[in-house]
Amino acid sequence: MIRRILIAGLLVSACGGNDPRLVEPSQIAGDAIPQPLTEAPGDTHRGKIVFSERNQGHCVLCHVVQGLDAEFQGNVGPDLTYVADRLNAGQIRLRIVDYQLVRPGTLMPSYYRNHDLYQVGEAFADAPILTAEQIEDLVTYLSEMKAHQDE
């Protein structure tokens, strides 16, 4: 019996089961994380940089935003030009944090997750791709992507 308990413990630890989660299940409501990850509000300008720069989120690798001054915007993910007409801030937040929770098997990376990751370089192990502040900056930027800005 003790042997089974030890083996189970090793399996859980090998799978990252003991890693603290950056976002707890209690923070998720349906397909959204309604509350911001930080006390400070996100910044639209910084969010645009996170969206477009290669050394940050580099969202333009897969997505396009019409009118954004960024070369070689992608077409793997959906067009995000008017994403705020389809999704609220909480829904955008969860999709950036860990879209696997909404659509298992998606190609979209989990930008704010540090558990259950595989084949991650040592320099990036145990750390999310983006910080909570960068996530909030992106959410603010994308939340302004509406067909009619006065809505």
Secondary structure, DSSP 8 states (H G I E B T S, - for coil): -HHHHHHHHHHHHHTTTTS--SS-GGG-BTTB--S-SSSS---HHHHHHHHH-TTTT-GGGT---TT---SS---SS---TTHHHH--HHHHHHHHHHGGGTSTT-SS--TT--SS--S--GGGTTS-SS-HHHHHHHHHHHHT--SSTT-
